[in-house]
Amino acid sequence: MTRIPRLTGEPIMHILCKKTGKLVGYLYQWNNGDLQPAWFDGEVQDVLYKPIATAA
């Protein structure tokens, strides 16, 4: 973690369950560079991270 405060965050990746492929959360990147998972219904083990496609 950095000493710069977290002011804004943006989802950069989907967090998917390896077993089911179900979306279980998002990985956020904060303005200070910190990364933080945001789980829908509690932390899940054995996950895959898939980048969120951005519109061109």
PyMOL Python script that loads the backbone (N, CA, C, O; Angstrom):
from pymol import cmd

cmd.read_pdbstr("""\
ATOM      1  N   MET A   1       0.834  -1.184   0.000  1.00  0.00           N
ATOM      2  CA  MET A   1       0.000   0.000   0.000  1.00  0.00           C
ATOM      3  C   MET A   1       0.880   1.249   0.000  1.00  0.00           C
ATOM      4  O   MET A   1       1.985   1.262   0.541  1.00  0.00           O
ATOM      5  N   THR A   2       0.361   2.265  -0.610  1.00  0.00           N
ATOM      6  CA  THR A   2       1.083   3.524  -0.662  1.00  0.00           C
ATOM      7  C   THR A   2       0.498   4.504   0.340  1.00  0.00           C
ATOM      8  O   THR A   2      -0.561   4.260   0.918  1.00  0.00           O
ATOM      9  N   ARG A   3       1.198   5.618   0.541  1.00  0.00           N
ATOM     10  CA  ARG A   3       0.708   6.652   1.464  1.00  0.00           C
ATOM     11  C   ARG A   3      -0.284   7.591   0.787  1.00  0.00           C
ATOM     12  O   ARG A   3      -0.959   8.372   1.457  1.00  0.00           O
ATOM     13  N   ILE A   4      -0.374   7.516  -0.544  1.00  0.00           N
ATOM     14  CA  ILE A   4      -1.334   8.343  -1.277  1.00  0.00           C
ATOM     15  C   ILE A   4      -2.726   7.790  -0.997  1.00  0.00           C
ATOM     16  O   ILE A   4      -2.934   6.580  -1.091  1.00  0.00           O
ATOM     17  N   PRO A   5      -3.680   8.647  -0.656  1.00  0.00           N
ATOM     18  CA  PRO A   5      -5.024   8.138  -0.355  1.00  0.00           C
ATOM     19  C   PRO A   5      -5.732   7.564  -1.578  1.00  0.00           C
ATOM     20  O   PRO A   5      -5.505   7.999  -2.707  1.00  0.00           O
ATOM     21  N   ARG A   6      -6.582   6.592  -1.335  1.00  0.00           N
ATOM     22  CA  ARG A   6      -7.420   6.013  -2.389  1.00  0.00           C
ATOM     23  C   ARG A   6      -8.607   6.947  -2.592  1.00  0.00           C
ATOM     24  O   ARG A   6      -9.442   7.103  -1.701  1.00  0.00           O
ATOM     25  N   LEU A   7      -8.677   7.558  -3.752  1.00  0.00           N
ATOM     26  CA  LEU A   7      -9.767   8.471  -4.041  1.00  0.00           C
ATOM     27  C   LEU A   7     -10.736   7.900  -5.060  1.00  0.00           C
ATOM     28  O   LEU A   7     -11.952   8.013  -4.902  1.00  0.00           O
ATOM     29  N   THR A   8     -10.197   7.285  -6.108  1.00  0.00           N
ATOM     30  CA  THR A   8     -11.034   6.706  -7.156  1.00  0.00           C
ATOM     31  C   THR A   8     -10.497   5.333  -7.532  1.00  0.00           C
ATOM     32  O   THR A   8      -9.289   5.097  -7.544  1.00  0.00           O
ATOM     33  N   GLY A   9     -11.421   4.443  -7.836  1.00  0.00           N
ATOM     34  CA  GLY A   9     -11.050   3.100  -8.259  1.00  0.00           C
ATOM     35  C   GLY A   9     -11.792   2.732  -9.523  1.00  0.00           C
ATOM     36  O   GLY A   9     -12.873   3.249  -9.805  1.00  0.00           O
ATOM     37  N   GLU A  10     -11.186   1.819 -10.286  1.00  0.00           N
ATOM     38  CA  GLU A  10     -11.768   1.406 -11.561  1.00  0.00           C
ATOM     39  C   GLU A  10     -11.621  -0.104 -11.698  1.00  0.00           C
ATOM     40  O   GLU A  10     -10.537  -0.635 -11.456  1.00  0.00           O
ATOM     41  N   PRO A  11     -12.694  -0.815 -12.083  1.00  0.00           N
ATOM     42  CA  PRO A  11     -12.567  -2.264 -12.281  1.00  0.00           C
ATOM     43  C   PRO A  11     -11.711  -2.550 -13.520  1.00  0.00           C
ATOM     44  O   PRO A  11     -11.962  -2.018 -14.601  1.00  0.00           O
ATOM     45  N   ILE A  12     -10.703  -3.397 -13.339  1.00  0.00           N
ATOM     46  CA  ILE A  12      -9.801  -3.699 -14.459  1.00  0.00           C
ATOM     47  C   ILE A  12      -9.858  -5.160 -14.888  1.00  0.00           C
ATOM     48  O   ILE A  12      -9.429  -5.502 -15.989  1.00  0.00           O
ATOM     49  N   MET A  13     -10.397  -6.036 -14.006  1.00  0.00           N
ATOM     50  CA  MET A  13     -10.492  -7.453 -14.355  1.00  0.00           C
ATOM     51  C   MET A  13     -11.731  -8.082 -13.736  1.00  0.00           C
ATOM     52  O   MET A  13     -12.179  -7.696 -12.657  1.00  0.00           O
ATOM     53  N   HIS A  14     -12.278  -9.074 -14.462  1.00  0.00           N
ATOM     54  CA  HIS A  14     -13.320  -9.925 -13.904  1.00  0.00           C
ATOM     55  C   HIS A  14     -12.618 -10.978 -13.052  1.00  0.00           C
ATOM     56  O   HIS A  14     -11.523 -11.427 -13.393  1.00  0.00           O
ATOM     57  N   ILE A  15     -13.245 -11.371 -11.948  1.00  0.00           N
ATOM     58  CA  ILE A  15     -12.756 -12.501 -11.160  1.00  0.00           C
ATOM     59  C   ILE A  15     -13.748 -13.633 -11.374  1.00  0.00           C
ATOM     60  O   ILE A  15     -14.928 -13.513 -11.045  1.00  0.00           O
ATOM     61  N   LEU A  16     -13.250 -14.742 -11.935  1.00  0.00           N
ATOM     62  CA  LEU A  16     -14.100 -15.878 -12.291  1.00  0.00           C
ATOM     63  C   LEU A  16     -13.724 -17.106 -11.469  1.00  0.00           C
ATOM     64  O   LEU A  16     -12.546 -17.347 -11.207  1.00  0.00           O
ATOM     65  N   CYS A  17     -14.728 -17.881 -11.064  1.00  0.00           N
ATOM     66  CA  CYS A  17     -14.502 -19.147 -10.381  1.00  0.00           C
ATOM     67  C   CYS A  17     -13.914 -20.145 -11.385  1.00  0.00           C
ATOM     68  O   CYS A  17     -14.455 -20.312 -12.478  1.00  0.00           O
ATOM     69  N   LYS A  18     -12.819 -20.802 -11.024  1.00  0.00           N
ATOM     70  CA  LYS A  18     -12.204 -21.785 -11.932  1.00  0.00           C
ATOM     71  C   LYS A  18     -13.116 -22.972 -12.205  1.00  0.00           C
ATOM     72  O   LYS A  18     -13.135 -23.502 -13.316  1.00  0.00           O
ATOM     73  N   LYS A  19     -13.870 -23.389 -11.198  1.00  0.00           N
ATOM     74  CA  LYS A  19     -14.710 -24.587 -11.330  1.00  0.00           C
ATOM     75  C   LYS A  19     -15.936 -24.346 -12.199  1.00  0.00           C
ATOM     76  O   LYS A  19     -16.292 -25.194 -13.018  1.00  0.00           O
ATOM     77  N   THR A  20     -16.594 -23.183 -12.027  1.00  0.00           N
ATOM     78  CA  THR A  20     -17.869 -22.945 -12.700  1.00  0.00           C
ATOM     79  C   THR A  20     -17.793 -21.909 -13.812  1.00  0.00           C
ATOM     80  O   THR A  20     -18.670 -21.858 -14.674  1.00  0.00           O
ATOM     81  N   GLY A  21     -16.750 -21.081 -13.797  1.00  0.00           N
ATOM     82  CA  GLY A  21     -16.646 -19.996 -14.768  1.00  0.00           C
ATOM     83  C   GLY A  21     -17.529 -18.810 -14.416  1.00  0.00           C
ATOM     84  O   GLY A  21     -17.594 -17.839 -15.170  1.00  0.00           O
ATOM     85  N   LYS A  22     -18.207 -18.881 -13.281  1.00  0.00           N
ATOM     86  CA  LYS A  22     -19.133 -17.828 -12.842  1.00  0.00           C
ATOM     87  C   LYS A  22     -18.366 -16.587 -12.374  1.00  0.00           C
ATOM     88  O   LYS A  22     -17.322 -16.695 -11.730  1.00  0.00           O
ATOM     89  N   LEU A  23     -18.897 -15.415 -12.706  1.00  0.00           N
ATOM     90  CA  LEU A  23     -18.326 -14.150 -12.256  1.00  0.00           C
ATOM     91  C   LEU A  23     -18.576 -14.011 -10.757  1.00  0.00           C
ATOM     92  O   LEU A  23     -19.725 -14.012 -10.314  1.00  0.00           O
ATOM     93  N   VAL A  24     -17.495 -13.890  -9.973  1.00  0.00           N
ATOM     94  CA  VAL A  24     -17.619 -13.814  -8.515  1.00  0.00           C
ATOM     95  C   VAL A  24     -17.147 -12.475  -7.950  1.00  0.00           C
ATOM     96  O   VAL A  24     -17.260 -12.234  -6.748  1.00  0.00           O
ATOM     97  N   GLY A  25     -16.617 -11.601  -8.814  1.00  0.00           N
ATOM     98  CA  GLY A  25     -16.177 -10.287  -8.348  1.00  0.00           C
ATOM     99  C   GLY A  25     -15.396  -9.548  -9.408  1.00  0.00           C
ATOM    100  O   GLY A  25     -15.273  -9.992 -10.550  1.00  0.00           O
ATOM    101  N   TYR A  26     -14.866  -8.393  -8.993  1.00  0.00           N
ATOM    102  CA  TYR A  26     -14.038  -7.563  -9.872  1.00  0.00           C
ATOM    103  C   TYR A  26     -12.757  -7.186  -9.146  1.00  0.00           C
ATOM    104  O   TYR A  26     -12.743  -7.042  -7.924  1.00  0.00           O
ATOM    105  N   LEU A  27     -11.689  -7.028  -9.902  1.00  0.00           N
ATOM    106  CA  LEU A  27     -10.432  -6.516  -9.357  1.00  0.00           C
ATOM    107  C   LEU A  27     -10.355  -5.039  -9.704  1.00  0.00           C
ATOM    108  O   LEU A  27     -10.415  -4.661 -10.874  1.00  0.00           O
ATOM    109  N   TYR A  28     -10.220  -4.207  -8.675  1.00  0.00           N
ATOM    110  CA  TYR A  28     -10.148  -2.758  -8.862  1.00  0.00           C
ATOM    111  C   TYR A  28      -8.722  -2.260  -8.749  1.00  0.00           C
ATOM    112  O   TYR A  28      -7.930  -2.774  -7.960  1.00  0.00           O
ATOM    113  N   GLN A  29      -8.406  -1.253  -9.547  1.00  0.00           N
ATOM    114  CA  GLN A  29      -7.143  -0.537  -9.419  1.00  0.00           C
ATOM    115  C   GLN A  29      -7.470   0.880  -8.979  1.00  0.00           C
ATOM    116  O   GLN A  29      -8.279   1.569  -9.600  1.00  0.00           O
ATOM    117  N   TRP A  30      -6.831   1.300  -7.900  1.00  0.00           N
ATOM    118  CA  TRP A  30      -7.061   2.619  -7.330  1.00  0.00           C
ATOM    119  C   TRP A  30      -6.131   3.653  -7.928  1.00  0.00           C
ATOM    120  O   TRP A  30      -5.123   3.310  -8.546  1.00  0.00           O
ATOM    121  N   ASN A  31      -6.468   4.916  -7.746  1.00  0.00           N
ATOM    122  CA  ASN A  31      -5.664   6.017  -8.280  1.00  0.00           C
ATOM    123  C   ASN A  31      -4.219   5.980  -7.792  1.00  0.00           C
ATOM    124  O   ASN A  31      -3.337   6.521  -8.459  1.00  0.00           O
ATOM    125  N   ASN A  32      -3.958   5.360  -6.655  1.00  0.00           N
ATOM    126  CA  ASN A  32      -2.589   5.306  -6.123  1.00  0.00           C
ATOM    127  C   ASN A  32      -1.851   4.029  -6.533  1.00  0.00           C
ATOM    128  O   ASN A  32      -0.730   3.791  -6.084  1.00  0.00           O
ATOM    129  N   GLY A  33      -2.480   3.203  -7.390  1.00  0.00           N
ATOM    130  CA  GLY A  33      -1.836   1.985  -7.883  1.00  0.00           C
ATOM    131  C   GLY A  33      -2.198   0.729  -7.113  1.00  0.00           C
ATOM    132  O   GLY A  33      -1.902  -0.372  -7.576  1.00  0.00           O
ATOM    133  N   ASP A  34      -2.835   0.860  -5.941  1.00  0.00           N
ATOM    134  CA  ASP A  34      -3.243  -0.311  -5.175  1.00  0.00           C
ATOM    135  C   ASP A  34      -4.258  -1.136  -5.963  1.00  0.00           C
ATOM    136  O   ASP A  34      -5.052  -0.596  -6.733  1.00  0.00           O
ATOM    137  N   LEU A  35      -4.218  -2.469  -5.757  1.00  0.00           N
ATOM    138  CA  LEU A  35      -5.195  -3.384  -6.336  1.00  0.00           C
ATOM    139  C   LEU A  35      -6.029  -3.965  -5.206  1.00  0.00           C
ATOM    140  O   LEU A  35      -5.506  -4.255  -4.130  1.00  0.00           O
ATOM    141  N   GLN A  36      -7.329  -4.136  -5.448  1.00  0.00           N
ATOM    142  CA  GLN A  36      -8.208  -4.667  -4.417  1.00  0.00           C
ATOM    143  C   GLN A  36      -9.341  -5.453  -5.059  1.00  0.00           C
ATOM    144  O   GLN A  36     -10.036  -4.939  -5.936  1.00  0.00           O
ATOM    145  N   PRO A  37      -9.535  -6.725  -4.617  1.00  0.00           N
ATOM    146  CA  PRO A  37     -10.674  -7.486  -5.118  1.00  0.00           C
ATOM    147  C   PRO A  37     -11.965  -7.028  -4.440  1.00  0.00           C
ATOM    148  O   PRO A  37     -11.968  -6.686  -3.258  1.00  0.00           O
ATOM    149  N   ALA A  38     -13.039  -7.027  -5.188  1.00  0.00           N
ATOM    150  CA  ALA A  38     -14.370  -6.742  -4.654  1.00  0.00           C
ATOM    151  C   ALA A  38     -15.232  -7.966  -4.958  1.00  0.00           C
ATOM    152  O   ALA A  38     -15.620  -8.195  -6.103  1.00  0.00           O
ATOM    153  N   TRP A  39     -15.525  -8.743  -3.925  1.00  0.00           N
ATOM    154  CA  TRP A  39     -16.264  -9.992  -4.062  1.00  0.00           C
ATOM    155  C   TRP A  39     -17.753  -9.736  -3.960  1.00  0.00           C
ATOM    156  O   TRP A  39     -18.185  -8.875  -3.194  1.00  0.00           O
ATOM    157  N   PHE A  40     -18.543 -10.475  -4.729  1.00  0.00           N
ATOM    158  CA  PHE A  40     -19.996 -10.356  -4.681  1.00  0.00           C
ATOM    159  C   PHE A  40     -20.566 -10.991  -3.417  1.00  0.00           C
ATOM    160  O   PHE A  40     -21.441 -10.418  -2.768  1.00  0.00           O
ATOM    161  N   ASP A  41     -20.066 -12.183  -3.069  1.00  0.00           N
ATOM    162  CA  ASP A  41     -20.646 -12.921  -1.946  1.00  0.00           C
ATOM    163  C   ASP A  41     -19.547 -13.603  -1.137  1.00  0.00           C
ATOM    164  O   ASP A  41     -19.623 -14.806  -0.887  1.00  0.00           O
ATOM    165  N   GLY A  42     -18.544 -12.863  -0.733  1.00  0.00           N
ATOM    166  CA  GLY A  42     -17.430 -13.420   0.029  1.00  0.00           C
ATOM    167  C   GLY A  42     -16.316 -13.925  -0.872  1.00  0.00           C
ATOM    168  O   GLY A  42     -16.533 -14.233  -2.043  1.00  0.00           O
ATOM    169  N   GLU A  43     -15.126 -14.004  -0.307  1.00  0.00           N
ATOM    170  CA  GLU A  43     -13.934 -14.407  -1.052  1.00  0.00           C
ATOM    171  C   GLU A  43     -14.061 -15.839  -1.559  1.00  0.00           C
ATOM    172  O   GLU A  43     -14.573 -16.714  -0.860  1.00  0.00           O
ATOM    173  N   VAL A  44     -13.594 -16.065  -2.770  1.00  0.00           N
ATOM    174  CA  VAL A  44     -13.621 -17.379  -3.413  1.00  0.00           C
ATOM    175  C   VAL A  44     -12.178 -17.804  -3.687  1.00  0.00           C
ATOM    176  O   VAL A  44     -11.360 -16.998  -4.133  1.00  0.00           O
ATOM    177  N   GLN A  45     -11.875 -19.068  -3.418  1.00  0.00           N
ATOM    178  CA  GLN A  45     -10.558 -19.627  -3.705  1.00  0.00           C
ATOM    179  C   GLN A  45     -10.560 -20.198  -5.124  1.00  0.00           C
ATOM    180  O   GLN A  45     -11.624 -20.457  -5.686  1.00  0.00           O
ATOM    181  N   ASP A  46      -9.395 -20.391  -5.695  1.00  0.00           N
ATOM    182  CA  ASP A  46      -9.249 -20.961  -7.043  1.00  0.00           C
ATOM    183  C   ASP A  46     -10.020 -20.149  -8.082  1.00  0.00           C
ATOM    184  O   ASP A  46     -11.062 -20.571  -8.583  1.00  0.00           O
ATOM    185  N   VAL A  47      -9.480 -18.984  -8.385  1.00  0.00           N
ATOM    186  CA  VAL A  47     -10.129 -18.078  -9.330  1.00  0.00           C
ATOM    187  C   VAL A  47      -9.211 -17.775 -10.512  1.00  0.00           C
ATOM    188  O   VAL A  47      -8.001 -17.998 -10.462  1.00  0.00           O
ATOM    189  N   LEU A  48      -9.818 -17.267 -11.560  1.00  0.00           N
ATOM    190  CA  LEU A  48      -9.110 -16.777 -12.738  1.00  0.00           C
ATOM    191  C   LEU A  48      -9.402 -15.294 -12.871  1.00  0.00           C
ATOM    192  O   LEU A  48     -10.490 -14.834 -12.524  1.00  0.00           O
ATOM    193  N   TYR A  49      -8.435 -14.551 -13.372  1.00  0.00           N
ATOM    194  CA  TYR A  49      -8.626 -13.130 -13.629  1.00  0.00           C
ATOM    195  C   TYR A  49      -8.668 -12.919 -15.142  1.00  0.00           C
ATOM    196  O   TYR A  49      -7.777 -13.364 -15.865  1.00  0.00           O
ATOM    197  N   LYS A  50      -9.710 -12.239 -15.608  1.00  0.00           N
ATOM    198  CA  LYS A  50      -9.880 -11.993 -17.036  1.00  0.00           C
ATOM    199  C   LYS A  50     -10.013 -10.488 -17.243  1.00  0.00           C
ATOM    200  O   LYS A  50     -10.897  -9.862 -16.657  1.00  0.00           O
ATOM    201  N   PRO A  51      -9.138  -9.892 -18.077  1.00  0.00           N
ATOM    202  CA  PRO A  51      -9.209  -8.449 -18.302  1.00  0.00           C
ATOM    203  C   PRO A  51     -10.582  -8.036 -18.841  1.00  0.00           C
ATOM    204  O   PRO A  51     -11.205  -8.755 -19.622  1.00  0.00           O
ATOM    205  N   ILE A  52     -11.028  -6.871 -18.404  1.00  0.00           N
ATOM    206  CA  ILE A  52     -12.275  -6.309 -18.902  1.00  0.00           C
ATOM    207  C   ILE A  52     -11.975  -5.642 -20.230  1.00  0.00           C
ATOM    208  O   ILE A  52     -11.091  -4.791 -20.318  1.00  0.00           O
ATOM    209  N   ALA A  53     -12.717  -6.032 -21.274  1.00  0.00           N
ATOM    210  CA  ALA A  53     -12.518  -5.430 -22.594  1.00  0.00           C
ATOM    211  C   ALA A  53     -13.008  -3.991 -22.552  1.00  0.00           C
ATOM    212  O   ALA A  53     -14.092  -3.706 -22.042  1.00  0.00           O
ATOM    213  N   THR A  54     -12.209  -3.103 -23.086  1.00  0.00           N
ATOM    214  CA  THR A  54     -12.598  -1.695 -23.139  1.00  0.00           C
ATOM    215  C   THR A  54     -13.104  -1.342 -24.525  1.00  0.00           C
ATOM    216  O   THR A  54     -12.630  -1.880 -25.525  1.00  0.00           O
ATOM    217  N   ALA A  55     -14.050  -0.456 -24.577  1.00  0.00           N
ATOM    218  CA  ALA A  55     -14.599  -0.005 -25.864  1.00  0.00           C
ATOM    219  C   ALA A  55     -13.568   0.852 -26.579  1.00  0.00           C
ATOM    220  O   ALA A  55     -12.890   1.668 -25.954  1.00  0.00           O
ATOM    221  N   ALA A  56     -13.453   0.672 -27.859  1.00  0.00           N
ATOM    222  CA  ALA A  56     -12.465   1.438 -28.636  1.00  0.00           C
ATOM    223  C   ALA A  56     -13.065   2.741 -29.147  1.00  0.00           C
ATOM    224  O   ALA A  56     -12.381   3.513 -29.820  1.00  0.00           O
TER     225      ALA A  56
END
""", "prot")
cmd.dss("prot")
cmd.show_as("cartoon", "prot")
cmd.util.cbc("prot")
cmd.orient("prot")
